[in-house]
């Protein structure tokens, strides 16, 4: 692919301060060739400031019909969802400002459409591409402070964005435009905390509309799945500004100062200091977006979708006055292509969502015990040999009711053997509970699992072949007691890492 031609929708402060500088940093790899803003003269003024000569459009439709490959949406929050759908339906890749939508339901609709169309959808979570923030996450992940215990983040200002950062941009503080301190600042800082501590378990919050019709003061308590906690304190109304970020672990702490990261460790006389200036820069959001369009992306929407879920949880907790669970997207991308370029530029994905820890190894391993295809074949026919099937999960094999995959063949009621054969255990979806030894899909890594070399889980599904169990006459089913329980244990050999990927 040659030069990436991009259309810019919305020519306000964020376009001037972030989108234009980052686009220009890409040199000849990408350029803004079309611009549109509902306020006349804004697009022209922005283009002149950055020395560009794009096509000025009078509507989004006109911009989409121009010669562009992708669109940057830098409009007020209310329009992100609608305009993203319009651009995707027009076959354009999209880089949309944060928050990506006004609800997780809208966000999922955007993601579904992008995947259906085979297009890149990325959220401009600009601080996710901050070398400083990535360094913080890397330090915590390295174990320099031991097990994470607690973090505190304070971001306070003396005025709202429409007064200080972008004078006149009143949409920041209006309900009808979906503005608020939560979607303006919490969307960044809640994401940073999760990047450092991993998946959030619950959120408890209190928000106040002190001087605006939308929340302008926020206090949120996060509990993470690793047991750690964090507090997020935000304000647009403090008499003086404040900016603090502190992380505490069992063996030390990490504190941010005005120009450096200070690392304190037990028994150390002085903190280790890392100057901001010494931290190596990383590709910015627009560089990653351009690379993903050219070479394929890997769920570029994920960080933005999770940040939105945390924001919605803060709002919901305050409304319900109780702790709530953030609504994370459970499905994974089916159409995105992994891009080495994008992968290097977003190392955050793996650390912010420790998938490896999400898949309990002990439960995943037993899953290998149930490969149906080779476990049931002819060897299962002679009931005497079928019962001893070494694949039966060790600890649960003894109770014949569970030894014959899936409660089907209780020894005393051996007659139902015909039903046991159909290996109804196969339905992998219900097989997750390792103790029942039937999680076929999670058992994928069966090659190393049961010395049985049996069963690539995917092929294990064919229940029809399990039918040979018809040979098991009720009278002979009783010998099910033969199942060598102790030998079945080897199933634990299943490689945890591969099992985790299935999730």
ABEGO torsion letter per residue (X at the ends): XBBBBBBBBEABAAAAAAAAAAAAAAEAABBBABBBBABBGAAAAAAAAAGBBBBBBABAAAAAABBBABBBBBBBAAAAAAAAAAAAAAGBBBBBBOBABABAAAAAAAAAAAAAAGBBBBBBBAAAABAAAAAAAAAAAAGAAEBBABBBBBBBBABBAAAAABBGBAAAABAAAGBEAAAAAAAAAAAAAAAAAEBBABBBBBBBBAABABBABBBBBBBBAAGBBBBBBBBAABABBBBBBBBBBAAEBBBBBAABBBBBBBGBABBBBBBAAABBBBBBAAAAAAAAAAAEBBGAAAAAAAAAAAAAAAAAAAAAGBBBBBBBBABBBAABBBBAAAAAABAAAAAABBAAAABBAAAAAAAAAABAAAAABAAAABAAAAAABAABBAAAAABAAAABBGGABBAAAAAAAAAAAAGAAABAAAAABAAAGABAAAAAAAAABBAAGABBAAAAABAAAAAAAAABBAAAAAAAAABBAAAAAAAAABBAAAAAAAX
